[in-house]
Amino acid sequence: MKSFILPIICLCLAAGGVRGQDTAPAFPANGPNYRMFPVDRPPLVPMPQQVKWSGRAVPVQSVRIQAPAPSRTSYPEQMKFILSELKSFLAGHGVQVSQDGAFAVKFAQGDVKADTENPKLKEEAYSLRVTPGGALITARDTKGFYYGLKTLEQLLLRREGKTTVAACDIVDWPDFEVRGFMNDVGRNYMPLPLIAQELDSMGQLKLNVYHFHFTENPGWRLESKIHPELNDPKNFTRMPGKFYTQKEFKQLVEYCRLRNILLIPEMDMPGHSAAFRKALGVKMSDEKATKALVALIKELCSLVPREKMPIIHIGTDEVRGGDEKVDNEILKTYFDTVEACGRTPMRWQPGLSPKGYNGAIQQLWSGRQNRHAWPSDGAKYVDSLETYLNHLDPFETAMTMYFRRACPFRNGEGLGMILCSFPDLEITDPRNQVLQTPVYSGMAFVSEPLWNNPHEKVEGNPNQDEYMKYFSNLPVQGDPLLKGFADYENRVLAIRDRFFVNKEFNYVRQANIPWKLLGPIPHGGKTETEFGPEEDARTGKMKDSYEIDGAAYTWSKDDYTGATVIFKHYCDFPTLFNGAKMGAFPHKNHTYYAQTYIYSPKAQTVPFWVSGHTWATSDWRNGPASVPGKWFHANPQFFVNGKEIEPPKWAKPRNGGTMVDENYHFREPSMIPLKKGWNHVLVKSPNNNSTRRWMFTFVPVQVNPKTPGCNVKEFPGLKFSTDPGRKP
């Protein structure tokens, strides 16, 4: 394998080369989403804890940098990295760096008045003051300097050929000490440059933990010199021979640390161990297996000192079958070995733990409705409930991450949250790890709730959290909670356009899309049954109400919201349509209708993301998939101005293997003609007995054919309303 050379961000822009340009090409700030914000108050994500705007944008042409000598900081290499990042960012915005620069950027070591007693959070705190004379970043050490720099980057922008920085006073610190993201690179190997792109975005968003899940049934993906048979291609069932060398792993740890990210490696045992068992020819209960795992834990710890890698994750979840079962003594040996290496063990919860032992950090992963999935009394825990991106629709991801209140369990000490990506299905193109699963939008939308949580903490029974119904549905139009989400969405989209150029950030604005709903109407198991609304849609004369089989149905008074509307959650969480009750599914074999209107300033053909279902990237439950002639096997239909929109011609009908085009955000959009003026949209959404997720998606998008899968944006000039009589 090739060595992993740490990428250096190269903007390929000489200072003079961008001086005359309207914006910074690598960090554009002139699009419609950024122009929603004045230059003296640009969008910040995550929003700092305390910020006072001065109402002034300070012009910046030349900068002098003042900073402590790297040798006088606790992490000299990070100080050097911070200065290098700053110089590159300024160069990309047409700003010269010189000793006599007019604008000073100063880093000063000192205490910050952060409103927290947690020493780990104080290490990340910083203050940032921007005045006409310069910017002062104060922090205890380099961790705070780095986050101060990330905020300064968002304050500084180039627009209309001028570079400015917003004058303000900021005092900032995080709410949670664990703000993380997890990659499953055990099932599907990811090249290190692709991981580096994720880490760069994590740093920008102030996420600080990277969970590196490197062992799985298909392969053991970290080089072992004591058991090289683990890396023999014959012992892999996917991507044979693809693994990370020990040198690459060490470099990855340092790449993370430069960006304030702690890498937590996971060696999952005794479950998820098929590759290990095959390579060594053992059952997990064999003495040989235990000795090998003890040696492998020690080998892993020998690669990186404990101050740089203090936590070792050892899995212990989903132990299935006799070959994976172990007794209490073997289990105790795993944890004892980690502790003997001076590290803190971490495990999944639910998962195996030695009797009477409560010293591991517990990572919650199963449904909160199951009491055994809660943390043990008094345990430290990391919350990953409801955060598995592989199960989430991209628009649902934004709702869940914003409204989900981390660490709702009061019986343990909640450290924060790790967002998980477990695309279990085989991936042949590594890029699909971030294209098919909503990684970047998930990172963005979770960043602020973990840094500066906009909601109150959950009190009482976590299963009665009133916000759970918003995990899959936005609040209705007019609800103050929707305004909070919409304001955040506007900032996230501006950051998307500027800091996620050429990345697979597949999300567009949805808080402005209203729907009137009618139903649910029983169809007796016949999902193809037509009712009045679709008959009227063809004539263009919709009624206010319908009488069907002796029952009256009226369009909803409320306007529901979203590009995706979910009637039944994948995991049966509360929704706006099941009485907000956990596990309730009261409307099997029913149909909903939804309608809205889209105003177009001219006649044009517009790309749309259209779908009757979003498949998990981890399994094919809720099948069959890709049924020829259908959007989904439950027969959803979509009509625009009375004309039905044809479903895709699936590349792999009834697919049960590697994903190709099954979900809307990684297939070609549907091209739909719109007339000038208001266009009527009707969606028919039935369910059947095998509908695990009952939903639809309908939203216009602007795609860039030069960068397929990247740089998706809102289609310009369109407006939405459920009242076509109002002026657009």
N, C-alpha and C positions, 0 to 999 in steps of 0.2 A: 504494500500500500504506500501511496505517496505521503510524505510528511505533511502535517497540517501547518502551513505557514500562516501566522496571524495576519488577517487582512488589515491593511491600513486604509481607512476611508480616504480615497483620492477623488477630489471634486473635479480634477482636470480642468480647473478654471484659474487662470492667472488673475490677479486682482484687477489689472487693467483690462482684461478680457471681458469682464462683466460690468464694468463701470457704466457703460452707456446703455445697458440692457434694462428693460422695464422691470424685471424681477430676477431673482436668483434661480437659474434653470434647475438646479438640484433640489431647491426648496421653494417652489413657486408660491407666492402669496397674493396673486392678482386674480384668482378665480372667484366665481360668485359666492362661494362659501366663505372665503376669507374676507371678501368685501362686505359681508354682513357686519364686520367688526371694524371700528375705526383704528387707525394706526396707533393712537394713544391708549388703546385698550384692546389689544389683540387677544385671541382665544388662548386659554391655557388649559392643558390637560396633563395631569390632574390639577384642579384648581388648588392653589395654596391655602393653607389654613387661615392666614391673615394677609390681606392685600389692600393697600390704599393707593388708588390711582391719583396721579397728579394732573391729569388732563393735558398732557404734553407729550409729543413725540419728538425726541431729541435727534437731530441729524448726526450721523456718524460717517466720517470720511477716513479718519486715521485713528489708530488706537495704540496706546502704549500699555504694556502688560506689566503689572507688579505682582509678584507672588513670592512666597517663601521658597528658599532653596529646597529642592526635592529631598535632599539629605536631612532636612530639619522636620520632615513629616514622617509619619509612621509607615507610609507606603510610598517610597520615592518613585517607583515605576508608575504608580497611578497619577502622581502629581505631574510627571512628565507627559503622561497620556492626556491629562486634562488640558495642559497647555498646548499640546499638539492639536487636539480636537478644536480648541478655541481658535487657533490660528487658521486652521483649514476652513472652519465655518465662516470666519470673517473674510477670508480670501474669496470664498464662494459668494459673498454678498458685496464684493467690490470695495472692501475696506482694507487699507494698507496697515500693516503693523510695523511700528518703528519706535525708537527710544524717545522721540519727541512728538509722538502722536498727540492730537488735541484731546482725545477722549480716553480716560484712564479706565482700565478694567483691573481691579485690585482684589486679590485674595488675601484675607487676613484671618489668622488663627485667633479664636476667642470663643467665649460662651454665647449661646443663643438662648433667648428667653422662650423656650418651648414649653407649652402647657402640658407637660407629661413628666411623670416620675420614672418612666421606664428608661434605664440607661442605654439600651440598644436603640431606642427611638431617638434619644438625644444625640447619639453618634451620627445619625442621618440628618439631623436638623441643620438648617442654614438660615441666614437672613440675606436679603438682597435689596440694596438701595440704589436706585437709578436716578441721577440728577443730571442737569446739563453738563456737569463737569466729568461725569464718569459713573461707573457701576462698581459697587463695593459688595463683595461676597464674603460673608463672615461665617465661619464654622469651626468646630473643634479640630477637624482634620480633613483628610482628603475625601471621605465619604460625603460629608456635607458640601465640600467644594464641587464635587461631581454633580450633585443634584442642583446646586445653585447654577452651575453652567447649563444644565438641561433646561432650566426655567429661563435663563437669559437667552438661550437660543430661540425660545418661543416668543420672547419679547422683541427680539431684533428681526426686522424683515426688510425686504427690498420691494418697493412698489413705485411705479412710474419713474424708474431710474434713480430713485433716492433710497438710501439705507437709513433707517431710523430705529431707535429703541424707545420703548414706552417708559416714561418716567413713573416710578412707583416705589412704594415701601412694602416689602414682603418679609414675613416671618413664617417659617414653614417647617413641618415635621410630619411623619406618617402616623396614622392611627393604629396600624398593625405592623408587627415585626416580620411577619411572613406574608409576602405578596408574590405569589409564584406561578410558574407555568411548568407543565410536565410534557415531555415527549416520550412516546413509546418507540424507541429505536431498536427494541429487541425483536418485535415482530417484523418491522420494516425499517431497514437501515436508511439513515439520512446522511448524505455527504456533509462534511463539516462546514463548507462554505454556506450551505443552506441553514444549518444550525446557527452559524454566525449572524446571518440576517435576522433570525428570530431574536437573538441576544441583543443585537443593536436596537431593535424596537423595544425590547424589554427595558433596556437602559433609558431610552427616551421617555418611557412611560413610568419610570421609577418602580418597576417590578424588580424584586431583588432575590428571588430563589429560582434556580433551574433544576428541576427534578429529572434526572437522567436515568430512565428505565431501560437498562441495557441488556437484561437477560429475559428470555421468553422461550416458549416451546419451540419456535422456529429457529432460534439461534442464540449463542452466547457471544456477545459482540464487543467484548473487551479482551484484548490480548492477555493471555496468561503464559508466563514463561515456566511456571512449575507444572502446569497441566496444558501443554500446547495442543493436546487432542481436542480441547474445547473449541479451538479455532480451525480445526480441519474441515474443509468444505464438505466432506461426506457426512458431517454431523449437523449440517444445516438443512432445513426444509424450505427456506426462502433465502434468496440472495446469497447463495453459498460462498463462504470465504470473505464476506463483507463484514469487517469488524474494525474497531478503533485500536491502533497500536497504543502501547503505554506512553510513548512520547506524545502522541496526539492527545491522549487523555490529559496529560499534564498541561499541555498548551491550552486545552479547552478550559481547564480550571482557571488558568491565568487570564484567559480571554474574558471569562466571566468576572473574575475579581476586579479587573480594570473598570468594569461597568457596574460595580457595587452588587454583583450577583454571586450568591453562594450556590455552588453546585452540590447537590445531594445525589450521590449515586445510589441506584437501587439494584441489589443482587437478590432477585425474588426467589425465595425458598420456603418451604419444600415444594409448594405448588408451582405451576408454570415452569416445570423443570425438565421437559421432555428432551431438550437438546443436551442438558447436563447429564441426564441419565443414560442417554444414548452414547455419549462420548466416553463415559466411564464404565458403562455396562453395569449399572447399579440400580437398586431401589433406594429411596431416600432413607429408609430405616437401616441400611447396611452401614457397618462401621466404616467401610471405605469411603462412602459418600460423606459421612460426618467429618472424617479426617480431611477429606479434600475441601469441603466448604470452610472448615476452620483455616486451612492453609490459604484458601482464596481470599477470605476476609483479611487475613494478615497481609497478603500480597497487595490487595487493594489499598490498605492503609499505609503501606510502605511507600506508595507512589507519591502521596501528598501529605505533608505534615498536618497534625490535627488542628492547628490554628487556622489553616486554610480550608480544611474539610472536616469540620467537627461532627457531622452527622452522617451515619451510614444507615440506609434504608434496607431492611432485609425481608420485606414483603410479608409473607405468612398468610396471605389470603387465598381463598378458593383452592384448598387442598382437596383433591378429588382422586378417588381410586386408591387401591392398596399400595401401588408403587410410590405414592406421594406421602403416605401417612407416616408420622414419626411419633415417638413417645415424648413425655414431658422432659426427660433427661436430655434427649437430643435437642429439643427446642431450647432448653436452658443453655445448652452449649453455644448455640448461635449467639444469643444475647450476651452471654458472659464473654465471648471472644471479642465482640464489638467493644464492650466496656473495657476489657483488658488492653485494648489498643488506644484507650483514652478517648473514645468517641461515644456519642450518644446514639443509642439505637432508635430507629424509627420503624414503624410497621403499619400495615393497613388495619382498620377497624370497621367492620368485623374482620378478625384474623386470629391466628393462634398466638397465644402468649403463655409463658410458663406460669404454673399455678402460684398465686400470691405475688406475682411480679407486676409492678405498675410503673416501671422506670422508663419505658419507651415513649417517645412521642407517637401519638396515634393519629393516623391520617384517615378521616372518615370518608367512606365511599359509597355506602349502600343507602337505601331510602330512609329518610328520617322517620317515616311512619313505623319502622321496625325498631323497637326499643333496644335490641341488641346491637344496633348500628350506632348508638350514641356513645360518647366517650365513657370510659370507666370513671367512677367517682374519683375526683382529685387528679386526674391525669392531664398532662399537657396534650393539646390536640391541634391538628391542622384540618381545616374544614374543606373537603372537596365534594361534599354532597351537591347534587344537582348542577355540577359544573363540567360534566363530561361533554366536551365539544363534539365528540363523535356521535352523540345522540341528539344534537340540537340543530334546528333550522337556523340559518344565519340571522334572520330577523328576530327569531325567538331568543337567540344568544344575547342580543342587545337588551331585550326586556329582562331576561333572567339576571344578567350581570349587574344591571342597574338597580333592580328592585330587590335582589337577594341580599339579605342582611347577614353578613358573615358571622360565624361562631355564635349561633343562637342558643347553645347549650350552657346552662349556668352551673352544671355539676362538675365541670372541668375548666381548665385554663386555656382559653382559645388564643392561639398565637396568630392566626390569620388564615389565609386561603391559598390553595394551589389549584389553578385551572388545569384540567387534565385533557389530553388528547390521546385517545386509545383507538385509532382506526384499525380494528382487528383484521379487516379484510386485506387480502394480499394487495400490495401496491407495487406496480412494476416501474412507474416513473416516480422517483423520490419527491419531485415537486408537488405531486398530488397530496402529500402530507399537509401542505398549507393551502392548496387550491380547493380540495374537496371538503376539508374540515375548516370551519371558520376561526382559524387561529388568530389572525391579526385583528379582526373586529372584536373577538373575545378579549384579547389583551387590552385593547383600547377601552372597551366599555367597562371592564372590571377595574381598571387602574384607579379611577377616582374613588369608588366605594371602598377600596382598600387603603388609599392614602388619606382621603378626606371624606369620610362617609357622610352622605347627605341625609341619612335616615337615622332615627333613634334605634337603639339596640332592642332586640327582641326580649320581651319580658314574659315570663310564664311558659306555658307549654309551646315548644317550637312547632308542633303540628297545628297550632291555632294562629300562626303568624298571618296576620291579615294581608300581608303583601304577597303571599304565595300565589294568589289568583292572578297576579301580574307577571308571573314567570313566563306565561305563555300568551298573555293578552295585554296590550297596553290599556291604560284607563280610557274611558270614553271621552269624546270631545267635550271640552269645557271643564273637565276635572282638574283641579289645581295640581294633582300629581302628574298629569300629562304635561303640563307646562314645565315642570321641573325636568322631566325626561327630555322634552323638546329642546329646552335650553342646552342641556348637556349634549344631545345629539348634534345640535348645530356646531358646538365646539369640537366634538369628535370628528365631524365631517371636514371641518377646516383643517384639523391636524392630519386627517387622512390625505387630503389633497397636497399637503406640504411635506410631510415627513414619511409618507408611505408610497412615494413615487415608485412605480414598477414593482410593487408588492401586491400579493393576492388578497387585497382588502375588499372582499366582495359584500358590500353593504351600501345602500343608498337611503336617503331620508324616507321615513315612514310615518312620523308623528302627524303629518299634514294630510294623511289619506283617510277620509271618513267612509263608513259603510252603514247603510240601513240593512237590517236583517229581518227575515221573515221565516218563522218556523220555531221549533222543529216539527215537521210534518211526517207522520208515520207512512212508510211505503210498503210495509208487509214483506220485507226482504227482497223487493223488486226495485233495485237501485235505478233502473232505467225509467221508472214511472215518471211521466210528465205531469206537472201541475200548472196552474194558471199563470204564474209569473213568466215561465219560459214561452208559453203560448203568446202572451201579451208582448214579450220582448221582440218577437218577430214582427209585430205590427207597430211597435213604437208607442203603444198606449198602455202604460202601466197603471194598475188600479191601486188605491190606497189600502184595500183589504180584499181578502179572498175567502169564500166559503168552500171548504173541501170536506167531503164526507160528513157534512152536518156540523162541522166545527169552523169557527171564524178565525182567520189569521190576519194580523195587521202588521205592517212594517213597524219596526221598533221606533220608539220615541227617541231613544238615545242614538247618537252616531258612534258606532264602534270604530276602532282605530287600528291601522297597521297595513303594511304590505303583505304580511302573513297574518291570518286569523285562524286561531286554533280552538276548535270546539272540544276536543279531547286530547289531553296531554299524553305524551308517550309513556310517562310513568304514573299516570292517573293522579296527578296533583290537582289541587283546586283550580278551577277556571271560572271565568265569568258566566259559564254556561252549564255548570253542574252544581249550582248552589254553593260554590266556593267550598266544597267539601272534599277532603282527602279520599281518594279511591272511588268517588262516585262516578258512574257512567249511566245516567238515567235514560238516555235516548238512543238505544240500539235500534238499527233499521229505521232511521229517520233521515230527512233531508232538510237542510237549511238553504235559503236563497239569500244572496247579498247583492246589493246594487249601489253604484255610485256613478258620478259623471266626471268626465275629464274634459277640460277646456283646452283646445288647441288653437293657437293664433292663425294657423293656416292648415290647408289640407296637406298631409304628410304621412309617410309610413314610419312607424316608431318601433324600436326594439322593446320587447317586454319580457320580463321574467314571469313565466306562467307555470303553475304547478298545482296538482291536486294532492301532492304528498311529498315530504322530504324524507328520504331514506337515511337511516343511520349508516355511518361509514364503518360500523363495526359488525354488522350482521344483516341478514335479509329477512328478519322477522317482519311480519305484516305483509308477506308476499301473497301472490306472485308479483314480481317486479316486471316492468317493461312489457306490459300486455299489449300486443299489437292493436292499434286502433283506439287506444284508451290512454288518458292521462294517468289513470290509476285504476286498479281493478274494481273500485267502488263506483266508477262511472261519473266522476265530476265533469262538468261542462262549463264552458266560458263563451259568452256572447258579447260582441261589441256592435252596437247599432243594429241589433237583431241578427247579426251574422255569426254563426258558430266558429270558434277558433279551433282549427284542426290540431290534434295532438302530434307530438314528434313521431318521426319514423325511427324507432329505436335501433341503435347500432347492434345490440345484442338482445333480441326479444327473450323475455323470461330469464333474464340474467341472474345467475347465482354465484358469480365469481368476482373478478376484478371489476370495479366500477368504471363506466365509460361515459355515459351521458344521462344517468338516471335522475340527477338533481339539477334544478334550474340554473344554479350559479356556476356550473361547469359544463353546460351545453350551449349551443347556439341559441340566442334569444328568439322568441317568436316575433316575426315581423307583422305588425298589425296596422292597417290603414286607418287613420283618423281624419275626419272631415274638419273643416274650419268651424269653430264654435264648440258647442257642447256635444260630447259623445257619451252615449249610455252604455254602461258596463253591467252585465248581469252574470253572477256566478251561481251555479248549482252545485251544492256540496252534499252528496249523500254519504252515509256510512253503511257498513254491513257488519256481520258478526266477527270478521277477522280484521277490522279496522283498529289497529293499535293507536295510531295517531290520526285524528280527524281534523282536516285543515284545508286551507287553500292559500296560494300566493298569487298576487297579481300586481305588478308594478312596472312602470316604464323605466328604462335604464339607457344610459349612454355608454357605449362600449368603444374601445380603441382597437381597431383591427390590427394595428402594428404591435400591440402588446396584449394578446389574448389572455384573459383571466386576470389582468391587472388594470389599474387605472379606470375602474368602473365608476361612473358618476351619475348624478341626476340628469335626466333628459331636460334640456332647457325649454322654458316657455310654457310648460304645462301647469294647469291648476286643477284642483280637485274640489268637489262639492257634492253634497246630497241634495242640494237645492239649485237646479239649473237655471232658476229664474233670477238668481242674484248676478250682479255684475262681476266679471272675472277680475 
